[in-house]
């Protein structure tokens, strides 16, 4: 058992992000939506604009841009990167994994493990947990890069108000390194409520709805039941956070900061109020960026770092909700 004893923690040492280069305003979006106005979008979601990729941009190019900024900003030694994890449900190809392309384009060593995972918008929480626990169990991994990336504009029907008002394109890259003992990753908690499994889905391209067949024609866009999604989130996000804090031996008052998946501004505010956490202990950017799926938590974390919202010594929770429905929360001491 002594082989598993460590005298260091695994911490988030930095974050960077990139966005699609085309900005879509609510006014532009509403040109293709019937019975929808910019004011209605803001009143229901808080979202003012979203970012879409240009023709020459892809999930891999956004992810690579975020990684290169991360590497330059934090002077990352590429020879010490032992793990790349990509969280996405809109990667370049069904396979090979996008993490392999990032590995290739960054010129990482052959000893670096690659993982792609899909827990929808909970992806970054799942990826950070996986990377942290791998680094604790495997002392040879000194540095990990965790990526969240989505190009959701490619899978959104611009005439469907239930989805088009939300989804945006972007990538985040988060750096995990060894930190002093007692700091860094503490624990995580997960919850699954699959009772409304079909409420958010994209069927086209899956083995039940293969591309090129008649059955796939009406299934090539994201479908979303907004009411079911809202009910799941406001019910189970507080539960998974409280489970996390119980596991860590803490209460809500012990949290210095919390960042949620950026799905809907009013949803985040509602959950904060429900949990009796002051709004100045969170960071939101969904109003300016939109919902970037698996990338959203990392983008918010990157902007919170840059704006000085997160400081050394703070206890920070990251929490997400993804289709299925699955919920995750992780705790880091910075």
DAGI-V47160 format. One record per helix or strand of 2 or more residues. SS is the DSSP state (h for helix, s for strand). FROM is the first residue (numbers start at 1). TO is the last residue. If there is no record, write none. Layout:
ss=SS from=FROM to=TO
ss=SS from=FROM to=TO
This chain:
ss=h from=2 to=4
ss=s from=8 to=19
ss=s from=22 to=25
ss=h from=26 to=30
ss=h from=38 to=45
ss=s from=49 to=52
ss=h from=59 to=74
ss=h from=78 to=80
ss=s from=81 to=87
ss=h from=98 to=106
ss=s from=113 to=117
ss=h from=120 to=137
ss=s from=143 to=151
ss=h from=152 to=155
ss=h from=161 to=164
ss=s from=169 to=180
ss=s from=184 to=192
ss=h from=194 to=199
ss=s from=200 to=201
ss=h from=214 to=216
ss=s from=223 to=224
ss=h from=226 to=248
ss=h from=252 to=254
ss=s from=257 to=260
ss=h from=265 to=274
ss=h from=279 to=281
ss=h from=286 to=289
ss=h from=293 to=306
ss=s from=315 to=322
ss=s from=326 to=333
